[in-house]
Amino acid sequence: MGQINKPNPAIDQSGLPRSVADAQARKAPDQVDALEGGISCGHCIEGVPHFVEAECEQGGYFKGDNNTSIVLGRDRPAGISSGYGGQGDTQAGMIDLCVGRMAPRPIQEDPSGDRVYVDNMCTTQTLPDVFKKPGSPSIMMDAARIYISQKTDVDYNFKLVPGSVGSPNKDEYPKSAIALQADGIRIIGRENIKLVTHGPGSPAGVYNSQGGLLESVGGIDLIAGNNDEDLQPLVKGFDMVQCISEIFEQIDKLNGIVSGILSAQMKFNTVLTTHIHHSPFFGIPTSPSPTLVPEGINTLTRQLTQSLYSITAHKRNLSNIEYMYTEDSGPFYILSSYNNTN
């Protein structure tokens, strides 16, 4: 996989307010390094947009100096009128952990010196014209977040394709959800990882967070590129091995059938090649056909040296393929040694 283009410089202070940027420019390099250079996780000056707090978030909004925040409130994937918190629903509590609002170029003030405010941005949005620069990305997003909501439309909010599970439409099937979004996500288990869904009769309960009965088992979609056009079911390994083994068995039986037919045909050809007739003159045997004998010998030779050999080789190759792919000691065993699905 090739390296993804990375247009942002390591240090970008273009989003600073003009007064702060001018003050920084007047400082000597050693002053900047000592006071705001950020080395060893020291104090670092950078542009940080201001966050629009909803009323229910006041007192529950915690921010750091470097574009980091934790928001405790009610479901709102965008502005204060969005989500189930925006429409006034109860039981819609939300915790939003976010870093890097307005990435890749966070801006603290607009060219007029007014503060730049941003709402929750669960998905990529177009950058307002006043902030666009030639050659720079014309988008803004939250760099990384963990969004936890008691009631939300998680697939709709994050613009995910329907797939076969979940609910991509607004106000269709609101559920509790946890969403993780970043350039890269790693879930690391030192011993193991399970991806589990519940269903009717589950020992963990038969109701969802909205009080609804679990009427069916929800599956797990693995979707690359947010494109579900060719989404297909996973194969069950043991059943697949059983199917392939039975196919091998039928092919092996077919090999035996063809071998039996060839042996019978060779016997018949031997008799046919040397057969004679009795003439009407006192039953005297005739001589073998002068055209049939050489052709019969050639046919018998080909059947013995080519057809019979090919069938034997085919049977041997069949056994080798079956071993390589369907036996756990084979070099290309088709079942994973670690991962399972149902």
TAHU-V589173 format. One record per pair of residues at least 12 apart in sequence whose ideal C-beta (glycine too) atoms are under 6 Angstrom apart, sorted by the first residue. I is the first residue (numbers start at 1). J is the second residue. D is the distance in whole Angstrom. If there is no record, write none. Layout:
BEGIN
<<I,J,D> <I,J,D>>
END
This chain:
BEGIN
<<8,104,5> <13,46,6> <15,47,2> <15,106,5> <15,107,4> <15,108,6> <16,47,5> <17,108,5> <17,109,4> <47,106,5> <47,107,5> <47,108,4> <48,67,5> <48,108,6> <49,101,6> <49,102,5> <49,106,5> <49,116,5> <49,118,5> <50,115,5> <50,117,5> <52,117,5> <52,119,5> <54,73,6> <54,80,4> <56,73,5> <56,74,5> <57,71,6> <57,73,4> <60,72,3> <60,73,6> <67,100,5> <67,101,6> <67,106,6> <68,99,5> <69,98,5> <70,97,5> <71,96,4> <72,95,6> <73,94,5> <74,92,5> <74,94,5> <75,92,4> <75,94,5> <75,149,5> <75,151,6> <75,152,5> <76,120,6> <77,120,6> <77,122,4> <77,157,4> <78,119,5> <78,120,6> <79,119,5> <84,151,5> <91,150,6> <91,151,6> <92,150,5> <92,151,4> <93,150,4> <94,149,5> <95,148,4> <96,147,5> <97,146,4> <98,142,5> <98,145,4> <99,143,6> <99,144,5> <100,143,3> <101,118,5> <101,142,6> <102,118,5> <102,140,5> <103,141,6> <103,143,4> <104,137,6> <107,131,6> <110,130,6> <121,141,6> <121,142,5> <122,157,5> <122,158,5> <123,158,6> <123,159,5> <124,139,5> <124,141,5> <125,140,6> <127,139,6> <127,140,5> <144,182,4> <145,181,6> <146,180,5> <147,179,4> <148,178,5> <149,177,6> <150,176,5> <151,174,5> <152,177,5> <153,170,5> <153,174,6> <154,177,4> <154,179,5> <155,167,6> <155,168,4> <156,168,6> <156,170,5> <158,179,6> <161,226,5> <161,228,4> <163,221,4> <163,223,6> <163,228,5> <164,219,6> <164,221,6> <165,218,5> <165,219,5> <165,221,5> <176,209,4> <195,220,5> <197,218,4> <198,214,6> <199,214,5> <199,217,3> <200,214,5> <234,341,5> <237,335,4> <241,326,5> <244,326,6> <245,326,6> <248,322,5> <255,314,6> <255,315,5> <259,311,5> <262,307,6> <266,303,5> <269,296,6> <269,299,6> <269,300,6> <273,293,6> <273,296,3> <274,288,6> <276,288,6>>
END
